[in-house]
Amino acid sequence: MKNLSLRSLLLGSGIALFVPVICFFILRSAGHTGHVYAPPHFGIDSVLETKSDGVTQYDTIYHQIQNAVFTNHLNQSVNLSTDYPRRMLVIGFFDTEDKTVSDKISYHLGHIQNGFRLKKTDTSIQMISISCGNPADNLKAVRAYANKETHDHDTWAFLLSDSANTARFAKEELFLTQGDQLRKDYHSQLILVDKYRNIRGYYNGLDSMQVKDCIDDMAIMMVEKNKIHEKKKR
């Protein structure tokens, strides 16, 4: 028994030592650099050109959400560009009378909210649902809809809006466009916005696999070192 235990110990030690090394070389041979994927930035505002020692450098300026003031289901003013500091936003759209697309979007947002709450990381996220502008989406109706979807109103806000303002916000701030026009399916999209209010992802909110991609990207963004806004410490 002692010899068997010794062999088991040596075998276990060998596996613990060599498996990570083998995995490293497999990943290297597959082209993996060891760097963790970070969700890209979307919405280029401008590109700055500078010259240093005769070398031309280009710096891309990505859009940050602004001009985004709404009223929430508690009749409070909400500014998405300044409120919810240090939180990433997951933005979706709803219509209180829509029992197909809106209900599916809200179901997935609730899934995201519950998942991060169970992991006690929900203080880093904020769910945002914006009315598509149905005239029936008044304060009373939106409040009832919000209470139906969640009991945690600290991390999920439902915002009132008319159709013109929603279309403007979706087009000018979230770039949900096709050519120069607002995408017809904009209301089925989920948009991931980081704590600096840069757009980091677009997902089909009706597709559970894309919602999973959104959750994965959120987890990465919680620990990422933002190269644009966070300068390296010297």
C-alpha positions in Angstrom: 0.0 0.0 0.0 2.9 2.3 0.8 4.4 1.7 -2.6 1.1 2.3 -4.3 0.6 5.6 -2.4 4.1 6.7 -3.3 3.4 6.0 -7.0 0.1 7.8 -6.8 1.8 10.8 -5.2 4.5 10.9 -7.8 1.9 10.5 -10.6 -0.2 13.3 -9.2 2.8 15.6 -8.8 3.8 14.8 -12.4 0.4 15.7 -13.7 0.3 18.9 -11.6 3.7 19.9 -13.0 3.5 18.9 -16.6 -0.2 19.4 -17.6 0.1 23.2 -17.3 3.3 23.1 -19.3 1.7 21.0 -22.0 -1.3 23.2 -22.2 1.0 26.2 -22.5 2.7 24.8 -25.6 -0.6 23.6 -27.1 -2.0 27.2 -26.8 1.3 28.6 -28.1 1.2 26.3 -31.1 -2.4 27.4 -31.8 -1.3 31.0 -31.8 -2.5 32.0 -28.3 -0.3 34.8 -26.9 -1.4 34.5 -23.3 -3.3 37.8 -23.4 -6.9 37.8 -22.3 -9.5 38.9 -24.8 -11.0 42.3 -24.0 -14.2 43.5 -25.6 -13.5 46.1 -28.3 -14.6 49.7 -28.4 -17.3 50.9 -30.8 -18.3 54.3 -32.1 -15.4 56.3 -33.4 -15.8 60.1 -32.8 -12.5 61.2 -34.3 -8.9 60.2 -35.0 -6.1 62.5 -33.8 -2.9 62.7 -35.7 0.3 63.7 -33.8 4.0 63.6 -34.7 6.8 62.9 -32.3 10.4 62.7 -33.5 9.3 62.5 -37.1 7.0 59.6 -36.4 3.3 60.0 -37.1 1.0 58.5 -34.5 -2.8 58.1 -34.5 -5.0 58.2 -31.5 -8.6 57.0 -31.8 -11.2 58.9 -29.8 -14.2 56.7 -29.1 -17.7 58.0 -28.4 -18.8 58.4 -24.8 -22.6 58.5 -24.1 -23.9 61.9 -23.4 -27.1 63.9 -23.7 -29.0 61.0 -22.2 -31.5 62.3 -19.6 -34.7 60.3 -18.9 -37.3 59.9 -16.2 -37.3 56.5 -14.4 -40.2 54.4 -13.2 -39.9 56.1 -9.7 -40.4 59.5 -11.3 -36.7 60.5 -10.8 -34.5 62.1 -13.3 -31.7 59.9 -14.6 -28.7 60.9 -16.6 -27.0 57.9 -18.2 -23.8 59.8 -18.8 -23.2 60.8 -15.2 -25.4 58.6 -13.0 -24.4 55.1 -11.9 -20.7 56.0 -11.6 -18.2 53.1 -11.7 -20.9 50.8 -13.1 -21.2 49.3 -16.5 -24.5 49.5 -18.2 -26.5 46.9 -20.1 -29.1 48.8 -22.1 -32.2 47.3 -23.6 -35.6 48.5 -24.8 -39.2 47.6 -23.9 -42.8 48.2 -24.8 -45.3 47.5 -21.9 -47.8 46.1 -24.4 -45.4 43.8 -26.3 -45.6 40.3 -25.0 -43.0 38.8 -27.4 -39.8 40.7 -28.0 -39.9 42.9 -24.9 -40.8 40.1 -22.5 -37.8 38.0 -23.9 -35.4 41.0 -23.6 -36.6 41.6 -20.0 -36.3 37.9 -19.2 -32.6 37.9 -20.3 -31.9 41.2 -18.4 -33.4 39.6 -15.3 -31.2 36.6 -15.9 -28.1 38.8 -16.0 -29.1 40.7 -12.9 -29.8 37.6 -10.9 -26.5 36.0 -12.0 -24.3 38.8 -10.9 -26.3 39.3 -7.6 -25.7 35.7 -6.7 -22.0 36.2 -7.2 -22.2 39.5 -5.1 -20.8 41.5 -8.0 -24.0 43.3 -8.9 -22.6 46.6 -7.6 -20.6 46.8 -10.8 -23.5 46.6 -13.1 -26.7 48.5 -13.9 -29.5 47.2 -16.0 -31.2 49.9 -18.1 -34.5 49.4 -19.9 -35.8 52.3 -22.1 -39.3 52.6 -23.4 -39.6 52.4 -27.2 -42.1 55.3 -26.9 -45.5 53.6 -26.9 -47.9 56.3 -25.7 -49.3 53.7 -23.3 -45.9 53.6 -21.5 -46.9 56.2 -19.0 -45.5 56.4 -15.5 -48.1 54.1 -14.0 -47.8 51.5 -16.7 -44.0 51.5 -16.6 -43.9 51.2 -12.8 -46.2 48.2 -13.0 -44.0 46.7 -15.7 -40.9 47.3 -13.6 -42.4 45.7 -10.5 -43.4 42.7 -12.6 -39.9 42.2 -13.9 -37.8 42.8 -10.8 -37.8 43.5 -7.1 -34.3 45.0 -7.2 -34.7 48.5 -8.5 -31.3 49.5 -7.3 -29.6 47.7 -10.2 -32.4 47.8 -12.8 -34.0 51.1 -14.0 -36.9 51.4 -16.4 -36.9 54.7 -18.2 -39.8 56.6 -19.8 -39.3 58.1 -23.2 -41.3 59.2 -26.3 -40.6 57.5 -29.6 -38.6 60.5 -31.0 -36.3 60.7 -28.0 -35.7 56.9 -27.9 -34.9 56.9 -31.7 -32.5 59.8 -31.2 -30.7 58.2 -28.4 -30.5 54.8 -30.1 -29.2 56.4 -33.3 -26.9 59.2 -32.1 -25.6 57.8 -28.8 -25.7 54.0 -29.4 -25.1 54.0 -33.1 -27.9 51.5 -33.8 -28.1 52.4 -37.4 -28.2 50.8 -40.8 -26.8 53.3 -43.2 -28.2 56.6 -42.1 -31.4 55.2 -40.6 -32.3 53.7 -37.3 -32.1 49.9 -37.4 -35.6 48.3 -37.6 -34.6 45.7 -35.0 -32.9 48.1 -32.6 -35.5 47.2 -29.9 -34.2 43.6 -29.8 -30.6 44.6 -29.1 -28.6 44.7 -25.9 -25.8 47.2 -25.7 -22.9 46.9 -23.2 -21.5 50.2 -22.1 -18.5 50.4 -19.7 -18.1 52.6 -16.7 -16.4 55.3 -18.9 -19.6 55.3 -21.1 -17.8 53.8 -24.1 -19.8 51.2 -26.1 -18.2 47.8 -25.8 -20.7 45.3 -27.3 -23.8 44.7 -29.3 -25.8 41.5 -28.7 -29.1 40.0 -30.0 -31.2 40.1 -26.8 -33.4 37.3 -28.2 -30.5 34.9 -28.6 -29.5 33.1 -25.4 -26.0 32.4 -26.7 -25.4 36.0 -27.5 -26.6 37.0 -24.0 -24.1 34.5 -22.6 -21.4 36.3 -24.7 -22.5 39.6 -23.1 -22.2 38.1 -19.6 -18.7 36.8 -20.5 -17.7 40.2 -21.7 -19.0 41.8 -18.5 -17.0 39.5 -16.4 -13.8 40.4 -18.3 -14.5 44.1 -18.1 -14.8 43.9 -14.3 -11.1 43.0 -14.1 -9.6 44.6 -17.2 -7.1 47.3 -17.2 -8.6 49.9 -19.5 -5.8 51.1 -21.8 -7.7 54.2 -22.9 -8.8 55.6 -19.6 -6.4 54.0 -17.1 -2.8 55.0 -17.5 -0.1 52.5 -16.5 1.5 53.2 -13.1 5.1 54.0 -13.3 
